[in-house]
Amino acid sequence: MINKRLLIKNLLAHNDENSFYDKKRKLNIGEKEGKAKFLKHICALSNSNPANNSYIVIGVEDEDNKIVGVDFFDDSKIQNLINAYLANPPMVQYENIYFPHLPKGKVVGLVTIRPNAEITSLRKNIWKYYGGSVFMRDGSISMPKVYDIKIKDVNSDIVKTIEKSAQNNIKLTLDSVINFITNEHKNLESHYQVFKEQFIVCWAGIKQKKHDKTFYSRVDIELINEQVKLFYSALDQVEITYTEDVFTIVEYVPLGLQNKNKYYPLEKVTITFQPNGMYSVATNLIFEAPQFNKITLHHIYNTNNTILQKLQKNQQLNEDEDGDLRNLPATYMICYLNGFHEAKDKLDQAKPLLKNYDKDVYELYKATIRILRKIKYN
């Protein structure tokens, strides 16, 4: 079983960017350019490694390999994006890897690309790349190429050595469990559960009883063996259940108008552990958008537009407008889900303004975009 944190360290320590490994300061698949570049690198790494995994490490400075981290990213539908834009797509997995020195909520992203036996190409145009394009790795650069011969396997032995040196051991596992409970979350209720005598899942949060169910807020869930964060949120409510073989996470999101929120189920993640040392993760979007009175929505939508205009003009907000601003991201999302299609454009316009205005408001914006991304790629 590979310890993903060790794997990242080995990749950074022993290799410059090459034909099986790339690194990025951050990943932005919310914009067309960032999405296109990501797809190009996936295509190139898959084509250049027909017989072994290849990797993209996200959250690392390019010049000195300093690990700075990125926000927790739980887009479980990233494979849907790959399938939509690439012909003969590889299997792609994005994981959030814990590093002790990073600030709370920051992780290193690890993208694992598992190739297939075919040449991968762009299925359709995106940004400045044309449908039908084939990319390969030329050293550390992803380049368009024309190939009519079978690609040679030159990296398998190197990658196997790196992965072998990243194997987990008992000491790493025990140290990680103790650190999770006693250091990372010493002020929160923490638990661990062992599955199939091999896998350890730890979770922590503020426990709340509602009717016959138990919920957690400020939740952090980690698969200790691989140093993979399965879930992290400072905002949402989470229901956790488990059996002898299965660990289940159901995420709820607060939505409503004028500070009258209800919790709606968003996504269900089921992790099934098997006796042969394998596990599988199944993710299902279970969200149903709440519907509101259109007249009320029009009024609130126009109020949000007025606040957005004031921010664009650098005008001071009064106390009531400042309060409404904190609901602006979620309100625009509700409007969008109720047929106000232009609300998504307004939300995009608000991004730099909210980032400059207030850190807490910007965190609410990012939480809203995360929900929209899940719905879109589903």
C-alpha positions in Angstrom: 0.0 0.0 0.0 1.5 3.3 -1.1 1.9 6.2 1.3 1.0 9.1 -1.0 2.9 11.6 1.1 6.1 9.6 0.7 5.3 9.2 -3.0 5.2 13.0 -3.4 8.4 13.5 -1.5 10.1 10.9 -3.6 8.9 12.5 -6.8 10.1 15.9 -5.7 13.4 14.7 -4.3 14.6 12.6 -7.2 13.1 14.0 -10.3 12.7 17.2 -12.3 9.6 17.4 -14.3 9.8 14.7 -17.0 7.8 12.4 -19.1 6.0 10.7 -16.2 5.8 13.6 -13.7 4.6 17.2 -13.7 4.1 19.8 -10.9 2.0 22.8 -10.6 1.6 25.7 -8.2 -2.2 25.5 -8.5 -4.9 24.0 -10.7 -7.8 26.0 -12.1 -10.3 24.0 -14.1 -13.0 26.5 -13.4 -11.8 28.6 -16.3 -11.5 27.6 -20.0 -7.7 28.2 -20.2 -6.9 26.3 -17.0 -9.2 23.4 -18.0 -7.6 23.2 -21.5 -4.0 23.1 -20.1 -5.0 20.5 -17.5 -6.5 18.3 -20.3 -3.4 18.8 -22.4 -1.1 17.6 -19.6 -3.3 14.6 -18.9 -3.3 13.7 -22.6 0.5 14.0 -22.9 1.3 12.1 -19.7 -1.0 9.3 -20.6 0.4 9.0 -24.2 4.0 9.1 -22.9 3.5 6.3 -20.3 1.6 3.4 -21.9 2.7 0.9 -19.2 3.0 2.8 -15.9 1.3 5.5 -13.8 2.2 9.1 -14.3 1.6 11.9 -11.8 0.9 15.6 -11.4 1.7 17.2 -8.0 -0.2 20.4 -7.2 0.8 22.9 -4.6 4.5 23.1 -5.2 6.7 26.1 -6.2 8.3 25.5 -9.6 11.6 27.1 -8.8 12.6 25.4 -5.5 10.1 22.6 -5.0 8.8 24.3 -1.9 5.5 22.7 -0.7 3.0 25.5 -0.2 -0.2 23.6 -0.7 -3.6 24.3 -2.2 -7.2 24.3 -1.0 -8.8 21.0 -0.4 -10.4 20.0 -3.7 -13.0 17.2 -3.7 -14.3 17.2 -7.3 -15.2 13.6 -7.5 -16.5 14.2 -11.0 -13.1 15.0 -12.6 -13.2 11.8 -14.5 -16.4 13.1 -16.2 -14.5 16.1 -17.4 -11.7 13.8 -18.8 -14.2 11.6 -20.6 -16.1 14.6 -22.1 -13.0 16.1 -23.7 -10.6 13.2 -24.4 -10.9 10.3 -26.8 -9.5 7.0 -25.3 -9.3 8.7 -21.9 -7.1 7.4 -19.1 -8.3 6.8 -15.6 -7.6 9.9 -13.6 -7.8 10.2 -9.8 -7.4 13.4 -7.8 -6.4 13.0 -4.1 -5.8 15.5 -1.3 -2.6 14.6 0.6 -2.0 15.8 4.1 1.4 17.4 5.0 1.9 18.4 8.7 3.5 21.8 8.1 0.7 23.2 5.9 -2.0 25.5 7.3 -5.4 24.1 8.3 -7.4 23.2 5.2 -4.3 23.2 2.9 -3.2 20.0 1.2 -1.1 18.9 -1.7 -3.0 17.7 -4.7 -2.0 14.4 -6.3 -3.3 13.5 -9.8 -2.7 9.9 -10.7 -3.0 9.0 -14.5 -3.5 5.4 -15.3 -3.1 4.9 -19.1 -4.9 2.7 -21.5 -3.5 0.9 -24.5 -4.7 3.5 -27.0 -3.5 6.9 -28.1 -5.4 9.6 -26.2 -6.4 12.8 -28.1 -8.6 15.8 -27.7 -12.2 14.9 -28.6 -13.2 18.5 -29.4 -11.9 22.1 -29.5 -11.1 23.8 -26.2 -9.4 27.2 -25.8 -6.7 27.3 -28.4 -6.3 23.5 -28.8 -8.1 21.8 -31.7 -10.1 18.6 -31.5 -8.1 15.6 -32.7 -4.8 17.0 -31.3 -2.4 14.5 -29.7 0.0 15.6 -27.0 3.2 13.9 -25.8 5.8 14.8 -23.1 9.0 16.3 -24.6 11.1 16.4 -21.4 9.1 18.6 -19.0 6.9 20.1 -21.7 3.6 18.8 -23.1 3.8 19.2 -26.9 1.5 18.5 -29.8 2.8 15.5 -31.8 1.9 13.3 -34.7 2.5 9.6 -34.0 1.7 6.6 -36.2 3.8 4.1 -34.4 3.5 2.3 -31.1 4.8 4.3 -28.1 7.8 2.9 -26.4 7.7 2.1 -22.7 10.8 3.8 -21.1 9.6 4.7 -17.6 8.1 1.6 -16.0 11.2 0.5 -14.1 11.8 4.1 -12.7 8.2 4.5 -11.7 8.0 1.1 -10.0 11.1 1.9 -8.0 9.6 5.3 -6.8 6.3 3.6 -5.9 8.1 0.8 -4.1 10.1 3.2 -1.9 6.8 4.9 -0.9 5.3 1.8 0.7 3.6 2.3 4.0 4.8 0.7 7.3 3.5 0.2 10.8 5.4 3.1 12.3 4.1 5.6 9.8 0.6 4.4 10.3 0.7 4.6 14.1 2.4 8.0 14.1 -0.3 9.3 11.8 -3.2 8.1 13.9 -1.6 9.6 17.1 -0.9 12.9 15.3 -4.5 13.1 13.9 -6.1 12.6 17.3 -3.6 14.4 19.7 -2.2 17.2 17.6 -4.3 18.0 14.6 -7.7 17.8 16.4 -6.9 17.9 20.1 -9.9 20.3 20.6 -12.4 18.2 18.6 -14.0 14.9 19.2 -12.0 12.3 17.3 -12.5 8.7 16.3 -10.8 5.9 14.3 -12.0 2.7 12.8 -10.1 -0.3 11.5 -11.4 -2.1 8.4 -10.3 -5.5 7.3 -7.3 -5.4 9.7 -5.5 -3.2 7.2 -7.2 0.2 6.7 -7.6 2.9 9.3 -10.0 5.8 8.9 -9.8 8.7 11.3 -12.4 11.5 11.6 -12.9 14.5 13.8 -15.5 17.2 14.2 -18.1 18.9 16.4 -20.8 16.3 17.2 -24.4 17.2 17.1 -27.5 15.1 17.7 -30.6 15.9 15.5 -33.6 13.6 16.0 -32.3 10.1 15.5 -29.2 11.1 13.5 -25.7 12.2 14.5 -24.0 15.0 12.5 -20.5 16.6 12.5 -19.4 20.1 11.6 -15.8 21.3 11.1 -15.2 17.8 9.7 -11.9 16.3 8.8 -11.8 12.7 7.5 -8.6 10.9 6.6 -7.6 7.5 5.2 -4.5 7.1 7.3 -2.7 4.3 5.4 -2.3 6.5 2.3 -2.3 10.0 4.0 -5.4 10.9 1.8 -7.9 13.3 3.1 -11.3 12.0 2.2 -13.3 15.1 3.3 -12.6 18.5 4.8 -15.1 21.3 5.4 -15.3 24.1 8.0 -18.9 24.9 6.9 -21.1 21.9 6.0 -22.8 19.3 8.1 -21.8 15.6 7.6 -23.4 12.4 8.6 -21.0 9.5 9.1 -22.0 5.8 9.3 -20.0 2.6 9.0 -20.3 -1.1 9.0 -17.7 -3.9 9.1 -16.8 -3.3 5.4 -18.2 0.1 4.5 -17.6 3.7 5.5 -20.2 6.2 4.3 -20.1 10.0 4.3 -23.2 12.1 3.5 -22.6 15.8 3.1 -25.3 18.4 3.7 -25.2 22.0 2.6 -27.1 25.0 4.2 -29.2 26.9 1.6 -31.9 29.4 1.9 -32.9 33.1 1.6 -32.6 36.0 4.0 -30.8 33.9 6.6 -33.4 31.2 6.7 -31.4 28.1 5.9 -32.3 24.4 5.7 -29.8 21.6 5.2 -30.0 19.7 1.9 -28.2 16.4 1.2 -25.6 17.1 -1.5 -23.4 14.0 -2.0 -22.9 10.5 -0.7 -19.5 8.9 -0.7 -19.3 5.2 0.0 -15.9 3.6 0.7 -15.9 -0.2 0.5 -13.0 -2.2 1.9 -12.2 -5.6 0.6 -10.3 -8.6 2.1 -7.6 -8.6 -0.6 -6.2 -5.2 0.5 -8.1 -3.1 -2.0 -10.8 -0.5 -1.6 -13.2 1.3 -3.8 -14.8 4.7 -3.6 -18.3 5.4 -5.0 -19.6 8.9 -5.2 -23.3 9.8 -5.8 -24.7 13.3 -6.1 -28.0 13.2 -4.3 -28.7 17.0 -4.4 -32.1 18.3 -5.4 -32.2 22.1 -5.9 -34.6 23.9 -3.6 -37.2 25.9 -5.5 -38.4 29.3 -4.3 -41.0 31.9 -5.3 -39.8 33.7 -8.5 -41.1 37.1 -7.4 -39.1 36.9 -4.2 -36.0 35.7 -6.1 -36.3 38.6 -8.6 -36.2 41.1 -5.7 -33.2 39.4 -4.0 -31.4 39.0 -7.3 -31.7 42.7 -8.1 -30.5 43.5 -4.6 -27.4 41.4 -5.1 -26.8 43.1 -8.4 -26.9 46.5 -6.7 -24.4 45.3 -4.1 -22.1 43.9 -6.9 -22.2 47.2 -8.7 -21.2 49.1 -5.6 -18.2 46.8 -5.2 -17.2 47.3 -8.8 -17.3 51.0 -8.2 -15.4 50.8 -4.9 -18.3 52.3 -3.0 -18.8 51.8 0.7 -21.4 49.2 1.8 -23.8 50.0 4.6 -24.3 47.5 7.5 -27.3 45.8 5.9 -25.6 45.5 2.5 -22.5 44.0 4.2 -24.8 41.4 5.8 -26.4 40.6 2.4 -23.0 40.3 0.8 -22.2 37.3 3.0 -25.2 35.6 1.5 -24.5 36.8 -2.0 -22.6 33.6 -3.3 -25.2 31.2 -2.1 -28.1 33.5 -3.2 -26.7 33.8 -6.7 -26.4 30.0 -6.8 -30.0 29.5 -5.7 -31.1 32.0 -8.4 -29.1 30.0 -11.0 -30.6 26.7 -9.9 -34.1 28.3 -10.2 -33.6 29.4 -13.8 -31.8 32.7 -13.5 -29.0 31.6 -15.9 -27.2 35.0 -15.9 -26.7 34.6 -12.1 -23.7 32.3 -12.8 -22.0 35.1 -14.8 -22.7 37.5 -11.9 -21.1 35.0 -9.6 -18.0 34.8 -11.8 -17.8 38.7 -11.8 -18.0 38.7 -8.0 -15.0 36.4 -7.5 -12.1 39.0 -7.5 -14.3 41.5 -5.6 -15.2 39.1 -2.8 -11.5 38.0 -2.6 -10.4 41.5 -2.0 -13.3 42.4 0.3 -13.1 39.8 3.1 -11.5 36.4 3.6 -14.6 34.9 5.2 -16.9 36.0 2.3 -14.4 34.6 -0.2 -14.5 31.2 1.7 -18.2 31.2 1.3 -17.8 31.9 -2.4 -15.4 29.0 -2.8 -17.9 26.7 -1.0 -20.6 27.8 -3.4 -18.5 27.2 -6.5 -17.6 23.7 -5.2 -21.3 22.8 -5.1 -21.9 24.2 -8.6 -18.9 22.2 -9.9 -20.2 19.0 -8.5 -23.6 19.6 -10.1 -22.1 20.5 -13.4 -19.9 17.5 -13.8 -22.5 15.1 -12.6 
